[in-house]
Amino acid sequence: MAPRTFWKGYLKLSLVTCPVTMAPATTASEKVSFHTLNAKTGNRVVSRYLDAVNQKPVREEDEAKGYPRGEDDYVVLEDDELDSIALESTRTINIETFVPAESIGWIWYDRPHFLSPSGKVGEEAFSVIREAMATTGTVGIARLVLYRRERAVMLEPRGKGIIVWTLRYGDEVRDAADYFDDIGDSKPDPRLMKLIKRLIGERKRDWVPEMACDPVQERLLDIIAAKKKGRKKPAKVSAKLEETGNVVNIMDALKRSLASEKRGH
């Protein structure tokens, strides 16, 4: 069963427009979540905004957006000022430009969403835009209001549909050169490379979603189930850390690794 749609609007390219629906491609609904409680009463704890000076609660209608310009000094922005810089339409994905698909690095990708035509009427226009991007090896760039903020989004053809990726803002992405430039340019020993490739071959598997499972989540569910039934909580799983220090002889370490891989099979 398809998940509930959380966004409806239009996909537009020049004079071509079609109705579309969009839903997040990922979900956190299956994750264990907790409420904060008062341990003495068992009642839920609610959060409120307090005035930092007089410690009194602030009503929602008295809240305002402020940009700090000094200590305890803010530029206050009114709602109409914030609205004036927003997109004219929050319901239209207007593709402004196309770029080569490989030109956008993975680090810019934020959240994926499934975009589908809304009904049979829009399928033809939707399919033409999707196939044109696929055959030209390009992705579309547009702007859209999602999660209460205006964002750049990338439209990527995928099978019968389109993936809409929200893109990270420019000031969120750090320059990799700041972290990698100091790494030396020396080439690894060919003998070590040969052993590493053998080790990779021993551990190579086809990807399955279970490789990204969450063992902590599973143990939490075990504890919750035990408490529901009045049983004692499961025994604590000890996390043993292996402290190896510096490997002096990489060749010997690789040979021992390969030997242990073979014993494991």
Order of alpha helices (4+ residues) and beta strands (2+ residues): beta-beta-beta-beta-alpha-beta-beta-beta-alpha-beta-beta-beta-alpha-alpha-alpha-alpha
